[in-house]
Amino acid sequence: MTDSIFTYDPDTWRVTQEMKDAYDTNGYILVRNMLNRDEVEKVRGALENPRGVQQHAYTLHDGKNRRNVMTLWNHPGDDVTGMLARSRRVADTAEELLGGEVYHYHTKLIMKEAKTGGTFLWHQDYGYWYMNGCLYPDMASVFIPIDDTDRGNGCLQVLRGSHKLGRVQHLNIGDQLGADPERVQQAQKQLDHIYVEMKAGDILFFHCNLLHTSDQNSSDRRRWVFIVAFNKRANNPYKVHHHPQYTPLIKVEDSALLECENLEDLEGKWFMSPEEDRSVTRKLQQ
């Protein structure tokens, strides 16, 4: 079994063939310690700032008497959150794994608060993005926990290698859009079910067709996660939708994250409303 866990060294980091093979085989790579303690604190402070992205947060109910709070924006911007999304360690790694120039598709902050955080059903990110006019699954998500995540507070779960199933039909299930449960059930019989427990500062890069889910947070600890989505330039959506078409990504050096003092100037980030976020679900119901 190809291992998908690697450790970050800022002096030697590069995407190796071993990492590419792991990504292609398992659908993800997990990089330990990709952000140091000071960088995690910098991002955490920006996200917790009530005059920052928190202004645009909205609530999503999971249909099981729990809820998640989310903020989603389409362009990275010049604030601390934008410096992380545009940093070379994040953007260059995504580019190497996808095999070509990428652009920022969107970023979101998912907040599963203690005792109240909700479930996300099994799904593929491409299950949504396919509806946006992206012809190919040449897309990836970068999952960056701001808090330690484990089984207790609802860590990410994946079916290893499930990206090779191709796009699974997604259905309206309660208040969510999830992968066809029959397909998921059959995939679970054949594929390893992995609980991706991570420390703040670890980063997970995963394929847009990787089936993933997360449980409710019944612990006394919150679980905040910052997720950056990238699309390949060559996969530019053929129609205008609620996420951007190709927009050149202006990368920054990794040092820009700690150097950035912009916590509140959110100009140009194009925040999404709950109505826009649910547009795909509405389209499937028509």
N, C-alpha and C positions, 0 to 999 in steps of 0.2 A: 504494500500500500504506500503510495507516494505521500510523504509528509508535507503538510501545508503550513507549518509553523516555523517562523524565522525570527531572528532578533536583529534589531536596528543598531547600526554603528554609524554615527554621523560622518566619521572619517573615511569609511570604506563603502558606504551604501551604494549599491547599484542593483538593478533587476537582473538576476542571473537566469541562465537557461533552466536551472533547477526550479526557480520560482515560477517561470512561465509554464513548465511542465506540470507543476503542482496546481496552478490555476486552471490549466486546460483539463487536467484529470479530475480534480475535486470540485472545481467551480469557485475556489476562493484561496486566498493566502492570508494568514494572520501574522502580523508583524508586531512583535513585542517591543515595548519601550520606544515607539517611534516619536513620541513627544516626551520631553523631560518634564520634571515636576514644575518648573517655572512656567513652561509653555502651557501646561494644563491649567495652572492657576490663572494665567493671562486669559485664556479662552473662557474658562469658567466665570471669571469676573465680568467679561463682556456679555456673556449670555444671561447672567443674573441681573445685569443692570436694567432697572425698570424703564429707563429712557432709551434702551436699545431695541433689539428685535422683539423683546417681550411685549412691546406695544401692539404687535400684530398677531398675538397668540389667539387661538380659538380651540374649542373643545370638540372632541370626537367621542361619541358614546359607543361602547363595544357590544351593546345588546345584552349584556350580562350584568347590568347594574354597576358597571365600572366605566371609567373614562380615561382618555389620554388627552393631553394638551399639546398642541402643535403650532409651530410657526414655519412657514415655507416661503422662500424667495427664489427668484429666477436668475438673478445676476449677482455675482459675488460681492461687488462693491469694494470700497477702499477701507472699510473698518477692520477690526481684528478678525472677525469671522471670514471676511474676504481674503485676508492675508493667509489664513489657514487653507482655504480652498484653492488659492492660487499658488501656494508654495510648491517648490519643485519636488519636495519629497512626496507630496500628495499627487500633484498633477502629472509629473513625469512618470511616476510609478504607474498610474492609471494608463497613461499613454503607451508605456512599454507593454503592459499586459494586454491592452486592446489592439496593439499593433498599428498605430497611426495617430495622427493629430486628433486631439479631443477638444471639446469645448464644454463649458459649464452648463449643465442642463437644469439643475436646480439644487438648492440646499435646504434641508429642513432640520429643525430641532424638535425632537420628540421627548416629552416630559411625562414619565410615568411616576406620579407622586406616590409616596408611601401610603399603603393601605387602600388606595383608590385607583391606582394605575390599571388600565384595562388590557385586554387581550388583543393581539393582531392575529387574524386567521392565517393559515398557510396560504402563501401567494408567491408569485413571481413579480418582480418589478416590471418586467416586459409585458406582463399581463395587462398592465395599465398603459404602458408607453406605446405598445403596438397600436392602440386606439388613436394615438396622437400623430400618426403618419410616419412613424419610424419603421422603415421596411425591414431592417435587419436587427438582430439582437446584439449589435456591436456597442453595448452600453454596459456600464458598471456602476456599482454603488461603493462608497467609501464610508465605512461605519466606524465612528470615532466616539467611544464612550467618554463622557465627562465625569461620570462616577463609575466606581467598580460595578461590574455587572456579573451576576451569578444566577443560579437557579432560584434562589430565594427572592430576588427582586425582579425577575422576569427577563433574564438574558435572552439573546437571540438564539434560536435553534435552526439548524439547517439539515437538509437531507444531502449528504455528501454525494456529489456526482449527478445530482438531479438536473443540472443545467443541460445534460445530454438528452433529456426527454424532449427537448424542444418546448415551444410555447404550449402550455396547458390552458384549456378553456377556463375562463373565470366567470363566476356566477354570483348573483346577489344572494348573500346568505345573511339573514337578519339585517343589520345595519351596515354590513361590510361587503366588500367585493373580494371573494376568495377563490382559490383554485378548486376545480371540480373535486369534491371530496372522494369520489370513487377512484379517481386517478391518484390522488394523494395516498389513499389507503393502500393501493396496489404498489405504489412506489416505496412506501414504508416497509413493505415485505422484502424488498430487494436491496435497499440502500441504507447505509449507516445513518442513524439519527444522532446528530452531534449537538450538544449543548455548548455554545461558544462562550465560555466564561472568560472575561477580560478585565484587566485593570485599566483605570484611567491612564491614557497615554498609549495604550495598544491601539492598533488600527487594523481593521479587516477590510480587504478589497474583495468584492464578490461579483460574480457574473449576473447579469440581469435576468437569466432564466433559472437561477438557483432558487429552489423552493425554501422558504424560510417562514418562521412564525415566532411569536413570543407570548408567554403567559402573563396573567395578571400579576401585579406587584402587591402581594399581601404582606410584605415585610414592613419594618419600620424605617426603611431606607429608601430614598428616592432613586430613580434610574433615569438620568438624562443622557440622551445620545444625539450627537451631531452627525448628520449624514449628507455627504456630497455626492451628487450623481453627475456622471460624465457621459457624453455621447460622442461618437466619432464624427469628425467633420464630414466624412464620406457618407454618413448615414443621416445627413440633414433631412428633417421631416419634410415630406412632400406637400404638407398643408400647414397653414397657420393654426396654432392651437394655444392652449393656456400655458405651455412651456415654450422657451425660445427656440427659434431656428438658429442655425450656425451663427455664432458671434465669437470673433477671435478672443482667445484667452490670453490675457497679459499675465504671464507668470512672474513671481517674485522669488527672491532668494529666501531660504529658510529663516535667515536672521531677521527678516522683515516682520515676523510675527511678534517677537519681543520688542522690536523697535517701534511698532505701531502704537500710537496714543489715541487713535480714533475709536471711541467706544459708542458714539451716539450719532454720528453723521451717516445716515443710511440712504443717502441720495442714490437713485438709480437701481436699487436692489429689486424692484418690482415684486412686492409682496403679494401673495395670493390670498383671496378671500375663501371662506368655507364653500361658497356657492361654486367658485371655479374649481376647487379641489374635488367636488362631488360631480363634476360635469360628466365624467366617464360613466359613473353609476347611472346617472339619469339617461344617458344615451343608450345603455344596455336595457333599460326598462322600457324604452319606447317601442 
